[in-house]
């Protein structure tokens, strides 16, 4: 009996130890989940290279690891960068609602402040590589991508069911197709676009109006079928929508190869200069245009060129119920005080036109609201600048010109625009810049030629666009370029828009307002040299560039040799591969510059690998 009791006590002690060990393991697990690295899986353990020969053979070479965890290859120390957890595969750091909740920002939801940019402070940044979703594939090539994308690349199909009666998108096996429909144009954007041109009496029902209508702002764009179908008419649209309940709409647009940007008409000016667009468009965009003394319509007014149009398709334009009639009456009165006139109205669509001169503004009764903006207001100052409920009048020169003075497209791409004078630039300087970048881009493509076909690239970004001549040199290519102008430099973005191109203002110390895996090529001309002069991190910029670059995408760095050496230290950790190096023979600044081209490898996390196997 005593022996039996001893065995029982021993068993109880054994069970007790098992329970204690289980609790301790659980505590360690919970601690690791809640620690600062809970979002990270380290690259050396979680990555699977998909065929080293895919991008040119064995990439790792002879490597060792030092005590700090950094890999050593030759004389260069290779920095180590962790990989984010798979659940962050669609992270947009400055539009991260989790950050808003965690930091308890007090935002006015009625003003859409929660959809505006709120960037993490440096100590709250993840500083890790964003992984692709499980099963990610190289995107379908343009122009086929306009009509279909891989479902695994954007595994969100709720819009297909939610908008099934409006032909936004349809799930078909392993692809998502886009029939070209929208909330207002169920039967196709092409027919709707032709109807707008017909309303305006444009020849051949072509909305480009013989090249005079080139740049468009599509507000609340959905999956951007309107902008996608404009491209065949030589019209380029900035398709704009917030990261809202339809949060993947802009992601679909970009996956399709259609120009788009994540933004909202909230409290801050949109990152575009004044007089940038010939047409603004809103098709059932669910915006309260009457709020705050019409401040959102006045933001559109700032962005429209002299004689620009606002096409508005909404129940308020045709419905006869009491509420819609009230809204229509108040909106009509507001735009009349803004000196807009109805250019055409048919069925469910009304098109207003903005005046060419200041004459109407001068004829308004004293005290009429909205007022004219003060003379010291800079309509081109946009980065973090609050919207203003006032009308931006034309300068005396613009008033006398009675229009933009721009050449029709495509001649405007290489014709010096009138606003060059704002920067003291001459026509000769403009033409020389255009010629220099034509030569540089030809050199870039010669270096890239072993790696690319005619349809390899579609979505491009010029990270420091200056006058937009990099993009202008690509006119013969089937690509579009997001031209970025730094917020602290000369605001040459208005020149870029006057050339018939598009872009945005940005500060590269912060994350860009776009989804991961958006661009096929990034062009970084002295961007790192500029960053190193500021109190922000060049390593953070590398991680951000990797975030917005598609797997197998390219980066062209044109900068000092020391910058290239800095980037080389991070190549293995970023899973980038050197493609080509060249001399910058035509550098006008007299400083040493080199051209360094890299390619991002295709890699998946261990979870993604198990899904695809």
N, C-alpha and C positions, 0 to 999 in steps of 0.2 A: 504493500500500500504506500509506504513512504517513497518507494521508487516511482510509483505512478504519479504521486503528487509532485515529485521533483521534475519528472518529464513535463507535467502540466505547467509548472512554474517557468521551466525553460522555454516552453512554447510561447507562453504569455510574454516573456521578456523579448523573445525573437519578434513577435508581432508588434510589440511596443517600439522596438528599434526600427522596424519597417515603416511604421506610421510616422515616427520622428523624421526619418530620412526623407519620406515622401513630402512632409511639410516643408523641410528645408529646401528640397529641390523646387517645390512650388514657389517658395519665397524668392529663390534665386531667379527663377523664370520670370516672375512678376516684376522683379527689380530690373531685369534686362529689358523687359518690354516697355517699362516706363522711363528708362534712362534716355539720355540724349541721343544714343545711337539706335534706338528702337526702329527707326525708319530705314536703317541701312543694312545692306548685305555687302560684304566686302568682295571686291571684284575678283580677287584671286580664287575665291571659293565659289562664287555664284555665277560666273560667266562661262558660257560655252561658245567657243569660236565656231562659226558655221563654215567649215571648210576653209582651212588656211589658204588654199590655192584660189579661193574665190576672189581675193583682192591681191593676189600676187605672191603666194608662197608663205613659208613659215615666218611669222612676225615676231616671235619672242626672242630669237637669237640666244646667245649665251648670257644668261643673267644670274646674278646672285642677289641676296637680300642682306642689307646691313642691319645693325641693331635697332635702328629707328623705324624699320619696316619699309624703307625706301629701296627700290630696286636699283642695282648698279649695272650699267652697261657701258663698257669702255671707261671714258673719263667723265661721263655725264651722269649725274644723279637723277633718276627718274622718279618724279613725285608720285605718291600713292593717293588715289581718289576713290572713295567708296561708291557703291551703287545703291541708289534708293530702293526701298521696298517696292514690290510690284504695284501696290495700291496707289503709288504716286506717279503712275505712268502718264497721267494727263495733267500734272501739276503746272499751274501758272502762278508763280510766286506772288505777284502783285495783284492778282485777282483770286486769291485763295480765301474762300468763305470760312474755312476752318480757322485761319489766322484771325479773322474778324471776331469769331466766337471766343477764341482763346485769349485775345487781348482785350476783349470787352469794349471794343470801340463803340462810342455813342454816335450812331448814324441815323439820319432821317430817311426811313425807308420810302416815304412818300415822294422824296426827291431823288430816289434811285442812288443815293450815296453808297449803298452796299454793293453796287455794280461798278463803282469807280475804282481807281487804282489805290491800293493801300499796301505798301511794300513792307516786308519784314525788315527789322533792323539787322545789322550784320550777325549778331549773336543768335538770331532766330532763323537764319538761313539754313537750309538742309545741307548745302555744299556737297552734293552727291550727284552722280550721273542718273538721269531719268531713264528707266528701262522701257523698251517697247512693250506693248501688250502681248499676251501669249499668242504665238502663231503668226506674228507680224510678217507681212510680205512687202517687198519693194512695190510701191504704188503703181497702179496702172498708168500708162503713158498718155499724155495729151496728144490728140484731141479726144481719144476714146474715154479718157477719165471724166470728161464733162458729163457723161451719161451713166457711168458706173464706177464703183470703187469696191475694194475688198472689204467684206464685212468684218474680218478679224482686225483690221487696222483701226476701225472705229466701231467697237462692238456695242452700239447703242441703237436699238431698233424701235424705241418708243414713239419717235416721230412718225415712223411708217404707219403705225396703227392710229395714232392720234390725228394725223392729217391724211388718212386714207381716202377721204372724199375730196381732197384738194390736189391730189397727184404730186405731193412734195417728193416722196420717195417710196420705193417698193422693194421689199426683200425678195431676192430671187436666188435661192441656193446659197452659194458662198459669196455672193455679191449683193450690193445695194444699188439699185438703178434709180435714175432721176428722170422722170418723164417730161420735166420742164414746166410742171404746174406750180401754182402758188395759191395763197388764200383767196386772192381776187381773180387770178387767171388760171382757172382749173384746166382750161383747154390748151394751155401752152403759152410760155412767155413770148415766143416769137410773134404770135398773132396779136398779143397785147401791145407789144412794142410798136408793131406796124400801125395799130389803131391810134396810139399817141401821136405818131408822126402824121397820120392822116388828119387828126384833130388840129394840128398846127400847120396844115397845108404844106408840109415839106415834100419836095419832089420825090416821086417813086415810092412814097410811104417809107422813106429811109430816114430814121431819126438823126443820123449824123448831119443832115442838112448841108450836104456838099462840103463836109469837113469843118463846118462852123460849130458843131456840137460834138465835143470830144470827151470831156471829163464829167462824170456823173457821181453823185452821192446817193446811195440807196440806203435809206434809214429803215431799220427793222427788216432786214433783207431775207430772213428765213435761211434756206440753204443756198441762196444766191443764184437761183436760176435766171432771174432778171438780168443780173450782171453777166452771167455766163453766156446768155444769148445776145447780149449787146456786142460782144467781142467780134462777131462776124461782120458787124457794121462799122468796124474801126472806132468803136466807142469803148472807153475803159471806165469801169465803175469801181468806186470804193464801196464795197458792200459792208455795211456796218450793223452790228447787233451786239447786245450785251451777253454775258455769260449767265443767262437767266434760266427760267424753267425749261426753255428749249436749249439747254446749255451747250449742246454739241453742234448747233446749226453752223457756226463759223468754222468749226473743225471739218465738217462735211464740205463746206465751200472750198477750203484750202486743199483738202485731199483731192477734190475734183480739179484743182489747178486754176481756180477762179480767185482773183484778187479780193482780199477781205481783211477786216481788222476788228478786234474785240473792243468795243467802246459803247458809250451810252450818252444820250442827251439827259444829263443830270444837273450838276451844279457847276462843273468846270467846262471851259471851252474845249471843243474837240481839237486834236493836235494837228490842225490844218490851218494855213494862213487865210487871210481874207481874199475874197474874189477868186476862189480856186475852181469852182464848178459851174458848168453851163446849165446843169439840170440837177435838181434834188427830187427824190422820188420817195413816196410813202404809200405803200399799198396795205391797208388795214394794219398799220403798224402799232395800233393801240396806244398812241401817245396823246396825252392831254395837252393840246396846243394852247389852251387858254390859261393855263396855270401861271402864276407869278407874273401877271401883266404881259403874257405872251413871250416870255423870255426864250422859250425853245424855238419859236418861229423866228425870233430876232437873231438867234444863233445861225439858223439857216440863211437869213438875210445877210449876215456877215460873210458867209461862205459863198454866196451866189455872186456871179459876175454881173456887171451891168447888162440888163436885158436878159438875165437868167430866168429859168422857169422852175416852178414847183408843181409837180404832178401829184395830185392827191386823190387816191381811190379809197373811198370810205363811205359807210352808210350815211354819214352826215351830209354827203354831197347829193343824196337822192331820196333818202327815207322821209316819210311823212308823219312819223309819230312825234309826239310832243317834245320829247327830249332831244331827238336828232334835229328837229327844226330849231330848237333853242340854240343848240351848239352851232348849227350852220349860220344862224343869224348873228351870233356873237363873233364867230370866226370871220365872217364876211366883213363885219364892221372893223375888226382889228386889222385885217390886211389892207382895207381901204385907207385906214389911218397910216399904215406903213407905205402907202403909195403903190401897192401892188394892184394890178388890174387883171380881170379875167381874160385870158387869151382864148380859152375854149372850155366848153362844158358839155359833156355828152354822157348820157346814161349815169353811170356810177363814178365818173371821173371828172374832176375839175382841174384846169391848169392855169395857174397864175403866172404873171410875168413881172419882173422887177424893173423899175424905171432905169433909163439910160443916163439920166442926169440928176442934178439936185433940184431942178425946177419945182417939182411937186413938194419937196420938203420945205422949200422957201414959202410956198403958198399956203401952208397949213396955218390954222388959227393959233395964236399964242397960247401956250399951255397944253397943246394937244399931246396926248400920250399914245404911244411911247415917245419920249423925247429923243432928240439927237444926242449922240454920244459927245462927251466933252472933247475939246480939241487936243488935249494931252493924252487921250486914250489911244494906245497902239493896237489897232485891230489885228496885227500879226503876232502879238505876244500871246502865246497859247499855253505854254508848259506850266500847269498848275494854276492858271489864271481863272478866276471865277467868271462865269457868264455874266453879261450885263444886259439889263432890260432897256436897251437904247438902240437907235438906228445909227449905223455907221455911214456917214455921208461920204461922198467922193471928194478927192482933192480937187483943187482948181484945175489942174492939168487933166485929170480924169473927166471932170465935168465938161470941159471944153472938147475933149475927144469924142464924147457921146458914144462910148463903147469901149471895148478892150484894146482895140488896135492890134489884135493878134491875127496872124496869118491862119488860113484854114489848114487843117490836118491833111497830109503829113508835112506840108511845108513849114508849119510852126515848130517842128522838132529842131530845125537847124536855122530858124530865123531869129535874130536877136529880138527879144521881147521888150516892150517899152519900160517895164519895171527894172531892167538892168541898171537904169540910171539911179535907182534907189541905193545902189551899192558903189556907185562911181565906176562901174565897169563899162568899157567901151565895146562896140560891136566887134572890133578887132580882137579884143581879149576873149570874147565869147567864142568867136570862130576858131581862135587858136586852141582854146580849151577843148572844143569839140574835136579838132583834128588830132590833138595829143592823145586823147582817150580812144579815138578810133584805132590809132597805132597800138596802144597798150592792150586793148581788148583783142586785137588780132594776134598779138604775142601770147596773151593768156590762152587763147583757143588753140594755138599751135602747141603749147605745153600740155594742154588737156587732151588733145586729139587722140592719143593712144588709149584713153580711158572712156571716151564718150562717143555716142552716136548722135544723130540729128534730133532724136526725141528723148535723150537722157535727162535733160534739164527742162524744168518748167517754171517753178517758183524760185525767184532769185531775190536777194537783198543786197543793196549797197549800203553798208553800215555808216559811211561818211560820204554822202553823195555830192556835196558841193553844188555844182550847177546841173547835175544830172547827166553829164556827158558819158559816163560809163553805160547808163541805160540807153542813151541815144545811140550809142555804137552797136547796140544789140537789136536794132529795129528789124533786121533781116532774119533774126532767129525767132522761133515760135516760143518765146518766153515773155514773162512780165517781171518787172522789177519793183520792189518796195524800196523807195529811195528814202533813207533816213538822214535827217539833218540834226546834228547835236544841238541841244537846247541852249548851250552857252556860247555858240558861235554865230557867225552871220546867218540870219534867217533866210537862206537862199531857197527855201522850199517853195516860195511863190514863183521863183524862176522855173523851177522844176514843173510846177503845175502849168505855168504859161507855155511850156514846151509840149504840153499834152501828155505829160507823165504824171505819176502819183507817188505819194510818200507820206511820211509823218515826222514830227519832231520827237526826239527821244533823248534821254540821259542814260548813257551806257554804264553808269554806276548802279543802275537798277535793271531789273528784268523787263523784257519787252512784253507787251500785251498780246501775246499770241500763244497758241497751243504748242506742245512739243511736236517735233518731227514735221515741221511746216515747210522748210526751205531745202531746195536741192543744191543751192550754192550761196555762200556768203562771201562778200567782197569786203575786206578790211584794209583800207588804205590809211595808214598811220593811226589807226584807232587805238592800238596798244600804246603807242608813244604818248597819245593824248591822255589815256587812262593813267599812265604812270606819273603824269604831272599832277594828278588829282589825289585826293585822300580817299581812294577806293581801291579795290583789289583787282589786279589783272587775272589772278587765278579764278575769281568769281566770274569774270567775263568769259574765260575759257569754258567754264562749266555752263554758262548761259548760252554760249554759241553752240555747244554740244547739244543742249536741250532743244533748241529750235531747228537744228539741222537734222535732216532725214538720214537714216542709215544708208550708206553708200554715197551720201552727199559730199560735196567738196567745199573747201575754204581756200580762198586766194588771199594770202597775207602779203601786203606790200608795205614794208617798214624797214627799220634799221636792222643791221645784222644782230645786234644784241637782243632785239625782240625775238628774232627767229631762234636764237639759242635758248632763250627763255621758254619758248613754246616747245622746242625739242625735248626739254626736260620733262614735259608732261605727256608726250605722245603715247607712250605705252599705257600709262594710266588712263588716258582718254580713249584708247583703242582707235587711234588715228594712225594713218600710214602716210609717209611722205610720197608724193607723186612726182614733183618736179621742183627744181630751183633755177632761178634765172636772175640776171642782172637787170636793174632798173636803169637802163642807159639814158633815158630821157628825163631824169629827175631834174626839175626846174629849181628846187630849193638849194641845190648844191650840196645836200647832205647825202651820206651813203644810204642807199636803199637797195633792198633785194626783194625778189618775188619768191615766195615759198607757197607751194600748193600742197594741201593735204586732203586725204579722203577718210571719211568716217567708216569704220568697218561695221558689218552686220554682226550684231551679237544679241544673245538672249540670256535672260536669267535662268537659273536652274529650273524654276517653276515653268517658265515658258518652254524650256527644252523638253520637259516631261510631257507637255501638252502636244508638242509637234511630233514626238517620236511615236 
